[in-house]
């Protein structure tokens, strides 16, 4: 399997930082076919982002959200306000975190570190379902 591509729809979540590793892996049964390779995840939205970080303590997720809200406040002199007060801050937060991850595949699974997990960073109050495009390559 030189290349495989699949769209993954993540269930809607409220604003916050959400661990989605299991949801992503479950949607990619093709991972099991690869002994070595790469998985590229791209989020198709401008108001949510992806990151890889510590997956054990829920405090990490809460601290991320607290920092985001402090660093990128809604009560700022934004000019792009047609979609609500959380929209432009969501775009800035998404730009800071990024829209994609490239992850190694080894032995039929994502080769993440012991304490690493994939996070969906939902920057809108009600962002809805989020679409990821997963591209796998390897042998």
C-alpha positions as CSV (number, residue, x, y, z in Angstrom):
1,X,0.0,0.0,0.0
2,X,2.1,2.9,-1.2
3,X,-0.5,5.6,-0.5
4,X,-3.9,5.7,1.2
5,X,-6.2,8.7,1.9
6,X,-9.3,8.8,4.1
7,X,-11.5,11.6,5.4
8,X,-12.2,11.3,9.2
9,X,-15.1,13.2,10.7
10,X,-14.5,13.9,14.4
11,X,-17.7,14.2,16.5
12,X,-18.6,17.8,17.6
13,X,-17.0,19.0,20.8
14,X,-17.3,22.2,22.8
15,X,-14.5,24.7,23.0
16,X,-11.4,23.2,24.5
17,X,-8.5,20.8,23.9
18,X,-9.7,17.2,23.3
19,X,-7.7,14.0,23.2
20,X,-8.7,12.3,19.9
21,X,-6.0,9.7,19.4
22,X,-8.3,6.7,19.8
23,X,-11.0,8.2,17.5
24,X,-8.3,8.8,14.8
25,X,-6.8,5.3,15.1
26,X,-10.2,3.7,15.0
27,X,-11.0,5.5,11.7
28,X,-7.7,4.2,10.1
29,X,-7.8,0.4,10.0
30,X,-5.2,0.6,7.2
31,X,-2.5,1.5,9.8
32,X,-2.4,-2.2,10.7
33,X,-1.1,-3.0,7.2
34,X,2.0,-0.8,7.5
35,X,5.2,-2.0,9.2
36,X,6.9,1.4,8.5
37,X,5.5,4.6,7.2
38,X,4.1,8.0,7.8
39,X,0.6,9.3,8.7
40,X,-0.2,12.9,7.8
41,X,-3.3,14.4,9.4
42,X,-4.7,17.7,8.1
43,X,-7.6,19.5,9.7
44,X,-9.8,21.2,7.1
45,X,-10.9,24.1,9.2
46,X,-9.5,27.6,10.1
47,X,-11.0,27.8,13.6
48,X,-9.7,24.5,15.0
49,X,-6.2,23.0,15.1
50,X,-4.2,19.8,15.8
51,X,-1.3,19.3,18.1
52,X,0.6,16.4,19.7
53,X,1.2,16.6,23.4
54,X,1.1,14.9,26.8
55,X,-1.9,12.6,27.0
56,X,-2.0,11.5,30.7
57,X,-3.1,14.5,32.7
58,X,-6.4,16.3,32.0
59,X,-4.7,19.3,33.6
60,X,-2.6,19.7,30.5
61,X,-5.8,20.1,28.4
62,X,-7.3,22.7,30.8
63,X,-4.0,24.6,31.0
64,X,-3.8,24.8,27.2
65,X,-7.3,26.2,27.0
66,X,-6.6,28.7,29.9
67,X,-3.4,29.9,28.1
68,X,-5.2,30.3,24.8
69,X,-8.0,32.4,26.3
70,X,-5.5,34.6,28.1
71,X,-3.1,35.0,25.1
72,X,-5.9,35.5,22.5
73,X,-8.8,37.2,24.2
74,X,-12.2,37.7,22.7
75,X,-12.5,41.2,24.1
76,X,-10.0,42.7,21.7
77,X,-10.5,45.2,18.9
78,X,-11.0,42.5,16.2
79,X,-12.4,43.8,12.9
80,X,-13.6,40.3,11.6
81,X,-16.6,39.9,13.8
82,X,-19.5,38.9,11.5
83,X,-19.4,35.3,12.7
84,X,-19.4,36.1,16.4
85,X,-16.9,37.1,19.1
86,X,-15.2,33.7,19.2
87,X,-14.5,33.5,15.5
88,X,-11.4,35.7,15.0
89,X,-9.8,34.6,18.2
90,X,-10.3,31.0,16.9
91,X,-8.5,31.8,13.7
92,X,-5.5,33.2,15.6
93,X,-5.4,30.2,17.9
94,X,-5.6,27.8,15.0
95,X,-2.7,29.7,13.2
96,X,-0.6,29.4,16.4
97,X,-1.2,25.7,16.8
98,X,-1.2,24.6,13.2
99,X,-3.3,22.6,10.8
100,X,-1.4,19.3,10.4
101,X,0.7,16.6,12.1
102,X,3.1,14.1,10.5
103,X,3.4,11.0,12.6
104,X,5.5,7.9,12.2
105,X,4.0,4.5,11.7
106,X,5.8,1.4,13.1
107,X,4.6,-2.1,13.4
108,X,1.1,-1.4,12.3
109,X,0.4,1.5,14.7
110,X,1.2,5.2,15.3
111,X,4.7,5.3,16.8
112,X,3.9,7.9,19.5
113,X,5.8,8.4,22.6
114,X,4.6,6.9,25.9
115,X,2.9,10.1,27.0
116,X,1.9,11.5,23.6
117,X,-1.6,11.9,22.2
118,X,-3.3,13.7,19.3
119,X,-5.3,16.7,20.4
120,X,-8.2,18.5,18.6
121,X,-8.0,22.1,19.7
122,X,-11.6,23.4,19.3
123,X,-11.4,27.1,19.4
124,X,-15.1,27.9,18.8
125,X,-17.8,27.7,21.3
126,X,-19.8,25.4,19.0
127,X,-17.5,24.4,16.1
128,X,-19.5,21.3,15.1
129,X,-18.1,18.2,13.6
130,X,-14.5,18.6,12.3
131,X,-13.0,17.0,9.2
132,X,-9.5,15.6,9.0
133,X,-7.8,14.3,5.9
134,X,-5.5,11.4,6.7
135,X,-2.8,10.4,4.2
136,X,-0.9,7.2,4.9
137,X,2.2,5.9,3.1
138,X,4.6,3.1,3.8
139,X,5.1,-0.6,3.5
